[in-house]
Amino acid sequence: MQEECPKKLSFLDRLLTLWIFLAMAVGVGSGYFFPGVEGFINRFQIGTTNLPIAIGLILMMYPPLAKVKYEELPTCFET
């Protein structure tokens, strides 16, 4: 029996931690160097939902959710 070699991670996946820390640094840096950015971002708030954050979260969650095997989804709801 022959084992398959594991697939190599993509460039973005291998450096995901770096991208996350870079995004955090840009966010903190923009708040520090441009104090008005907080008020600008908060203008896009509807009720308690901040639209830029909501859009960013949806864009972040879409790739893993797109890999769902929809043909197997009905088996999850069988009783």
A tleap script that builds the chain and sets N, CA, C and O, in Angstrom:
source leaprc.protein.ff14SB
mol = sequence {
  NMET GLN GLU GLU CYS PRO LYS LYS LEU SER
  PHE LEU ASP ARG LEU LEU THR LEU TRP ILE
  PHE LEU ALA MET ALA VAL GLY VAL GLY SER
  GLY TYR PHE PHE PRO GLY VAL GLU GLY PHE
  ILE ASN ARG PHE GLN ILE GLY THR THR ASN
  LEU PRO ILE ALA ILE GLY LEU ILE LEU MET
  MET TYR PRO PRO LEU ALA LYS VAL LYS TYR
  GLU GLU LEU PRO THR CYS PHE GLU CTHR
}
set mol.1.N position { 0.837 -1.168 0.000 }
set mol.1.CA position { 0.000 0.000 0.000 }
set mol.1.C position { 0.889 1.241 0.000 }
set mol.1.O position { 1.811 1.365 0.807 }
set mol.2.N position { 0.596 2.141 -0.909 }
set mol.2.CA position { 1.436 3.308 -1.078 }
set mol.2.C position { 0.767 4.530 -0.455 }
set mol.2.O position { -0.413 4.791 -0.690 }
set mol.3.N position { 1.532 5.273 0.340 }
set mol.3.CA position { 0.986 6.473 0.963 }
set mol.3.C position { 1.238 7.680 0.075 }
set mol.3.O position { 2.288 7.803 -0.556 }
set mol.4.N position { 0.241 8.576 0.040 }
set mol.4.CA position { 0.403 9.807 -0.714 }
set mol.4.C position { 1.189 10.816 0.114 }
set mol.4.O position { 1.071 10.849 1.339 }
set mol.5.N position { 1.979 11.627 -0.549 }
set mol.5.CA position { 2.709 12.697 0.132 }
set mol.5.C position { 1.723 13.788 0.518 }
set mol.5.O position { 0.830 14.123 -0.260 }
set mol.6.N position { 1.878 14.338 1.704 }
set mol.6.CA position { 0.986 15.439 2.074 }
set mol.6.C position { 1.236 16.646 1.160 }
set mol.6.O position { 2.367 16.907 0.750 }
set mol.7.N position { 0.170 17.365 0.856 }
set mol.7.CA position { 0.295 18.532 -0.004 }
set mol.7.C position { 1.001 19.656 0.743 }
set mol.7.O position { 0.811 19.835 1.946 }
set mol.8.N position { 1.814 20.406 0.013 }
set mol.8.CA position { 2.528 21.535 0.592 }
set mol.8.C position { 1.574 22.719 0.732 }
set mol.8.O position { 0.752 22.974 -0.148 }
set mol.9.N position { 1.694 23.438 1.848 }
set mol.9.CA position { 0.844 24.602 2.067 }
set mol.9.C position { 1.205 25.711 1.088 }
set mol.9.O position { 2.352 25.825 0.655 }
set mol.10.N position { 0.221 26.518 0.748 }
set mol.10.CA position { 0.463 27.640 -0.154 }
set mol.10.C position { 1.274 28.717 0.571 }
set mol.10.O position { 1.423 28.688 1.793 }
set mol.11.N position { 1.787 29.655 -0.200 }
set mol.11.CA position { 2.593 30.749 0.346 }
set mol.11.C position { 1.818 31.518 1.415 }
set mol.11.O position { 2.352 31.810 2.484 }
set mol.12.N position { 0.558 31.844 1.124 }
set mol.12.CA position { -0.251 32.598 2.085 }
set mol.12.C position { -0.516 31.790 3.348 }
set mol.12.O position { -0.480 32.335 4.451 }
set mol.13.N position { -0.782 30.497 3.195 }
set mol.13.CA position { -1.066 29.656 4.356 }
set mol.13.C position { 0.170 29.469 5.236 }
set mol.13.O position { 0.062 29.451 6.462 }
set mol.14.N position { 1.339 29.329 4.617 }
set mol.14.CA position { 2.561 29.128 5.397 }
set mol.14.C position { 2.888 30.352 6.244 }
set mol.14.O position { 3.432 30.216 7.339 }
set mol.15.N position { 2.567 31.532 5.757 }
set mol.15.CA position { 2.904 32.761 6.469 }
set mol.15.C position { 1.677 33.422 7.093 }
set mol.15.O position { 1.668 34.635 7.302 }
set mol.16.N position { 0.649 32.643 7.389 }
set mol.16.CA position { -0.594 33.182 7.917 }
set mol.16.C position { -0.383 33.947 9.223 }
set mol.16.O position { -0.966 35.015 9.411 }
set mol.17.N position { 0.429 33.426 10.110 }
set mol.17.CA position { 0.687 34.100 11.376 }
set mol.17.C position { 1.318 35.466 11.135 }
set mol.17.O position { 0.973 36.441 11.803 }
set mol.18.N position { 2.239 35.537 10.184 }
set mol.18.CA position { 2.867 36.813 9.853 }
set mol.18.C position { 1.837 37.814 9.340 }
set mol.18.O position { 1.864 38.984 9.723 }
set mol.19.N position { 0.921 37.355 8.468 }
set mol.19.CA position { -0.109 38.250 7.916 }
set mol.19.C position { -1.026 38.753 9.021 }
set mol.19.O position { -1.434 39.914 9.008 }
set mol.20.N position { -1.350 37.901 9.963 }
set mol.20.CA position { -2.223 38.300 11.073 }
set mol.20.C position { -1.542 39.372 11.929 }
set mol.20.O position { -2.155 40.384 12.268 }
set mol.21.N position { -0.266 39.142 12.276 }
set mol.21.CA position { 0.454 40.129 13.080 }
set mol.21.C position { 0.658 41.429 12.305 }
set mol.21.O position { 0.612 42.510 12.893 }
set mol.22.N position { 0.880 41.339 11.005 }
set mol.22.CA position { 1.012 42.543 10.179 }
set mol.22.C position { -0.288 43.339 10.175 }
set mol.22.O position { -0.267 44.564 10.297 }
set mol.23.N position { -1.419 42.650 10.035 }
set mol.23.CA position { -2.722 43.325 10.034 }
set mol.23.C position { -2.982 43.988 11.386 }
set mol.23.O position { -3.510 45.099 11.443 }
set mol.24.N position { -2.610 43.307 12.479 }
set mol.24.CA position { -2.783 43.906 13.801 }
set mol.24.C position { -1.900 45.134 13.949 }
set mol.24.O position { -2.337 46.144 14.503 }
set mol.25.N position { -0.666 45.066 13.464 }
set mol.25.CA position { 0.247 46.209 13.558 }
set mol.25.C position { -0.269 47.392 12.744 }
set mol.25.O position { -0.171 48.537 13.186 }
set mol.26.N position { -0.817 47.125 11.556 }
set mol.26.CA position { -1.377 48.199 10.732 }
set mol.26.C position { -2.566 48.839 11.451 }
set mol.26.O position { -2.710 50.062 11.443 }
set mol.27.N position { -3.410 48.025 12.067 }
set mol.27.CA position { -4.568 48.552 12.787 }
set mol.27.C position { -4.168 49.390 13.981 }
set mol.27.O position { -4.683 50.491 14.175 }
set mol.28.N position { -3.256 48.875 14.779 }
set mol.28.CA position { -2.804 49.623 15.957 }
set mol.28.C position { -2.043 50.876 15.518 }
set mol.28.O position { -2.224 51.949 16.095 }
set mol.29.N position { -1.204 50.741 14.510 }
set mol.29.CA position { -0.432 51.878 14.019 }
set mol.29.C position { -1.308 52.969 13.442 }
set mol.29.O position { -1.066 54.154 13.673 }
set mol.30.N position { -2.323 52.577 12.693 }
set mol.30.CA position { -3.216 53.595 12.120 }
set mol.30.C position { -3.995 54.315 13.223 }
set mol.30.O position { -4.246 55.515 13.114 }
set mol.31.N position { -4.374 53.609 14.266 }
set mol.31.CA position { -5.052 54.252 15.392 }
set mol.31.C position { -4.133 55.179 16.168 }
set mol.31.O position { -4.575 56.202 16.691 }
set mol.32.N position { -2.857 54.827 16.243 }
set mol.32.CA position { -1.891 55.651 16.976 }
set mol.32.C position { -1.492 56.893 16.182 }
set mol.32.O position { -1.472 57.999 16.720 }
set mol.33.N position { -1.176 56.706 14.903 }
set mol.33.CA position { -0.678 57.814 14.092 }
set mol.33.C position { -1.793 58.684 13.489 }
set mol.33.O position { -1.562 59.846 13.156 }
set mol.34.N position { -2.979 58.127 13.353 }
set mol.34.CA position { -4.120 58.869 12.811 }
set mol.34.C position { -5.286 58.760 13.793 }
set mol.34.O position { -6.158 57.912 13.605 }
set mol.35.N position { -5.325 59.585 14.824 }
set mol.35.CA position { -6.348 59.463 15.875 }
set mol.35.C position { -7.787 59.559 15.356 }
set mol.35.O position { -8.695 59.031 15.998 }
set mol.36.N position { -8.022 60.214 14.221 }
set mol.36.CA position { -9.378 60.351 13.701 }
set mol.36.C position { -9.910 59.114 13.023 }
set mol.36.O position { -11.085 59.068 12.660 }
set mol.37.N position { -9.060 58.092 12.841 }
set mol.37.CA position { -9.499 56.895 12.114 }
set mol.37.C position { -10.573 56.124 12.892 }
set mol.37.O position { -11.437 55.492 12.285 }
set mol.38.N position { -10.527 56.168 14.203 }
set mol.38.CA position { -11.536 55.462 15.013 }
set mol.38.C position { -12.925 56.040 14.767 }
set mol.38.O position { -13.885 55.295 14.567 }
set mol.39.N position { -13.030 57.359 14.782 }
set mol.39.CA position { -14.315 58.003 14.525 }
set mol.39.C position { -14.811 57.742 13.114 }
set mol.39.O position { -16.010 57.580 12.888 }
set mol.40.N position { -13.874 57.701 12.158 }
set mol.40.CA position { -14.247 57.421 10.771 }
set mol.40.C position { -14.819 56.012 10.624 }
set mol.40.O position { -15.847 55.820 9.975 }
set mol.41.N position { -14.155 55.033 11.224 }
set mol.41.CA position { -14.623 53.643 11.134 }
set mol.41.C position { -15.954 53.482 11.859 }
set mol.41.O position { -16.826 52.747 11.395 }
set mol.42.N position { -16.119 54.162 12.992 }
set mol.42.CA position { -17.366 54.048 13.753 }
set mol.42.C position { -18.558 54.681 13.052 }
set mol.42.O position { -19.700 54.419 13.431 }
set mol.43.N position { -18.320 55.507 12.040 }
set mol.43.CA position { -19.432 56.080 11.272 }
set mol.43.C position { -20.163 55.008 10.469 }
set mol.43.O position { -21.317 55.201 10.086 }
set mol.44.N position { -19.511 53.895 10.214 }
set mol.44.CA position { -20.109 52.816 9.433 }
set mol.44.C position { -20.753 51.769 10.343 }
set mol.44.O position { -20.706 50.575 10.048 }
set mol.45.N position { -21.331 52.199 11.405 }
set mol.45.CA position { -21.947 51.297 12.371 }
set mol.45.C position { -23.458 51.398 12.267 }
set mol.45.O position { -24.019 52.493 12.215 }
set mol.46.N position { -24.107 50.247 12.236 }
set mol.46.CA position { -25.564 50.184 12.224 }
set mol.46.C position { -25.982 49.453 13.496 }
set mol.46.O position { -25.735 48.256 13.637 }
set mol.47.N position { -26.604 50.160 14.406 }
set mol.47.CA position { -26.948 49.565 15.700 }
set mol.47.C position { -25.670 49.225 16.439 }
set mol.47.O position { -24.849 50.101 16.713 }
set mol.48.N position { -25.504 47.962 16.757 }
set mol.48.CA position { -24.278 47.529 17.434 }
set mol.48.C position { -23.335 46.802 16.484 }
set mol.48.O position { -22.332 46.237 16.920 }
set mol.49.N position { -23.648 46.810 15.186 }
set mol.49.CA position { -22.833 46.099 14.199 }
set mol.49.C position { -21.964 47.078 13.428 }
set mol.49.O position { -22.471 48.017 12.813 }
set mol.50.N position { -20.666 46.862 13.460 }
set mol.50.CA position { -19.726 47.660 12.699 }
set mol.50.C position { -19.545 46.992 11.340 }
set mol.50.O position { -19.016 45.883 11.261 }
set mol.51.N position { -19.974 47.653 10.275 }
set mol.51.CA position { -19.966 47.044 8.944 }
set mol.51.C position { -18.581 46.647 8.440 }
set mol.51.O position { -18.448 45.548 7.901 }
set mol.52.N position { -17.534 47.478 8.584 }
set mol.52.CA position { -16.218 47.023 8.115 }
set mol.52.C position { -15.748 45.752 8.818 }
set mol.52.O position { -15.157 44.874 8.189 }
set mol.53.N position { -16.008 45.654 10.113 }
set mol.53.CA position { -15.611 44.447 10.840 }
set mol.53.C position { -16.451 43.255 10.387 }
set mol.53.O position { -15.921 42.158 10.205 }
set mol.54.N position { -17.752 43.461 10.204 }
set mol.54.CA position { -18.620 42.373 9.750 }
set mol.54.C position { -18.208 41.875 8.368 }
set mol.54.O position { -18.163 40.667 8.133 }
set mol.55.N position { -17.908 42.797 7.453 }
set mol.55.CA position { -17.487 42.407 6.104 }
set mol.55.C position { -16.154 41.665 6.163 }
set mol.55.O position { -15.965 40.662 5.474 }
set mol.56.N position { -15.230 42.164 6.990 }
set mol.56.CA position { -13.938 41.487 7.135 }
set mol.56.C position { -14.089 40.077 7.679 }
set mol.56.O position { -13.416 39.159 7.212 }
set mol.57.N position { -14.962 39.894 8.659 }
set mol.57.CA position { -15.175 38.553 9.217 }
set mol.57.C position { -15.791 37.607 8.194 }
set mol.57.O position { -15.413 36.438 8.118 }
set mol.58.N position { -16.741 38.112 7.407 }
set mol.58.CA position { -17.356 37.276 6.378 }
set mol.58.C position { -16.317 36.869 5.338 }
set mol.58.O position { -16.271 35.710 4.925 }
set mol.59.N position { -15.485 37.816 4.916 }
set mol.59.CA position { -14.443 37.494 3.946 }
set mol.59.C position { -13.428 36.502 4.510 }
set mol.59.O position { -12.887 35.678 3.773 }
set mol.60.N position { -13.170 36.581 5.814 }
set mol.60.CA position { -12.252 35.645 6.442 }
set mol.60.C position { -12.846 34.244 6.560 }
set mol.60.O position { -12.136 33.248 6.423 }
set mol.61.N position { -14.150 34.176 6.813 }
set mol.61.CA position { -14.786 32.875 7.040 }
set mol.61.C position { -15.202 32.183 5.745 }
set mol.61.O position { -15.410 30.969 5.752 }
set mol.62.N position { -15.327 32.901 4.649 }
set mol.62.CA position { -15.822 32.309 3.409 }
set mol.62.C position { -14.971 31.142 2.895 }
set mol.62.O position { -15.537 30.097 2.574 }
set mol.63.N position { -13.653 31.264 2.801 }
set mol.63.CA position { -12.874 30.147 2.241 }
set mol.63.C position { -13.066 28.819 2.967 }
set mol.63.O position { -13.286 27.805 2.306 }
set mol.64.N position { -12.992 28.778 4.314 }
set mol.64.CA position { -13.216 27.475 4.951 }
set mol.64.C position { -14.649 26.964 4.750 }
set mol.64.O position { -14.871 25.763 4.600 }
set mol.65.N position { -15.605 27.880 4.749 }
set mol.65.CA position { -16.993 27.462 4.582 }
set mol.65.C position { -17.260 26.964 3.163 }
set mol.65.O position { -18.131 26.118 2.959 }
set mol.66.N position { -16.533 27.472 2.199 }
set mol.66.CA position { -16.742 27.060 0.810 }
set mol.66.C position { -16.297 25.623 0.568 }
set mol.66.O position { -16.683 25.024 -0.436 }
set mol.67.N position { -15.497 25.061 1.463 }
set mol.67.CA position { -15.020 23.694 1.292 }
set mol.67.C position { -15.973 22.663 1.897 }
set mol.67.O position { -15.646 21.478 1.971 }
set mol.68.N position { -17.135 23.110 2.322 }
set mol.68.CA position { -18.124 22.203 2.884 }
set mol.68.C position { -18.616 21.274 1.785 }
set mol.68.O position { -18.889 21.717 0.670 }
set mol.69.N position { -18.728 19.991 2.095 }
set mol.69.CA position { -19.262 19.023 1.127 }
set mol.69.C position { -20.782 19.057 1.231 }
set mol.69.O position { -21.383 18.366 2.054 }
set mol.70.N position { -21.386 19.878 0.377 }
set mol.70.CA position { -22.823 20.105 0.459 }
set mol.70.C position { -23.634 18.839 0.190 }
set mol.70.O position { -24.755 18.711 0.681 }
set mol.71.N position { -23.085 17.910 -0.578 }
set mol.71.CA position { -23.821 16.672 -0.849 }
set mol.71.C position { -23.965 15.814 0.406 }
set mol.71.O position { -24.854 14.966 0.473 }
set mol.72.N position { -23.095 16.025 1.406 }
set mol.72.CA position { -23.180 15.264 2.648 }
set mol.72.C position { -23.958 16.000 3.739 }
set mol.72.O position { -24.183 15.450 4.817 }
set mol.73.N position { -24.363 17.226 3.469 }
set mol.73.CA position { -25.062 18.034 4.457 }
set mol.73.C position { -26.375 17.412 4.943 }
set mol.73.O position { -26.656 17.488 6.139 }
set mol.74.N position { -27.198 16.797 4.074 }
set mol.74.CA position { -28.456 16.209 4.575 }
set mol.74.C position { -28.245 15.117 5.622 }
set mol.74.O position { -29.113 14.905 6.469 }
set mol.75.N position { -27.110 14.422 5.578 }
set mol.75.CA position { -26.871 13.366 6.577 }
set mol.75.C position { -26.707 13.951 7.973 }
set mol.75.O position { -26.898 13.245 8.962 }
set mol.76.N position { -26.360 15.220 8.067 }
set mol.76.CA position { -26.220 15.868 9.377 }
set mol.76.C position { -27.565 16.041 10.063 }
set mol.76.O position { -27.637 16.096 11.291 }
set mol.77.N position { -28.631 16.128 9.275 }
set mol.77.CA position { -29.953 16.404 9.830 }
set mol.77.C position { -30.837 15.172 9.922 }
set mol.77.O position { -32.015 15.283 10.259 }
set mol.78.N position { -30.290 14.007 9.628 }
set mol.78.CA position { -31.095 12.779 9.748 }
set mol.78.C position { -31.326 12.463 11.226 }
set mol.78.O position { -30.463 12.694 12.073 }
set mol.79.N position { -32.498 11.939 11.506 }
set mol.79.CA position { -32.828 11.598 12.895 }
set mol.79.C position { -32.747 10.128 13.144 }
set mol.79.O position { -32.995 9.677 14.263 }
savepdb mol mol.pdb
quit
